[in-house]
Amino acid sequence: MDPGTPPVNPLTAARPDLDLGDLDRKLGVEVLEASAERLVARMPVATNTQSYGLLHGGASAALAEATGSWAAVLHAGPGRGAVGVELSITHHRSAREGSLTAVATPLYRGRTMATYAVAIADEQGRAVCSARMTCYLTGPAAP
């Protein structure tokens, strides 16, 4: 790859009409792998902390919602979208440095709804939080 060429975003490679949103960019989210079966994203802790210097729980929730939603929209297919209808998240531990990796895998994938489990871990592989994201699939339904 030419050093002047930006890296390919796996999300956009999987579906050209998708890209990071403004909040995702502000949080420093980077998509590493993108499919309806497994979506992996990374986010730094450093710029996403609360007053005490710990990882902000809202940043973890935003990462979980983004990864689950992107996986759901990839499941929905071309011409369709996904909107979040439920996010449940449990915080297991915090972090002060490094980065987090979120992995979204399907729990249920139907014609109008999709639910994903999202596991978020620190660089040592320790569980930081676990989430469940449910999306309503929009647009023309597949025949």
Secondary structure as UniProt FT lines:
FT   TURN            3..4
FT   HELIX           10..14
FT   TURN            16..17
FT   HELIX           22..27
FT   STRAND          30..34
FT   STRAND          39..44
FT   TURN            46..47
FT   TURN            51..52
FT   HELIX           57..76
FT   TURN            78..79
FT   STRAND          81..91
FT   STRAND          99..109
FT   STRAND          113..121
FT   TURN            123..124
FT   STRAND          127..138
//
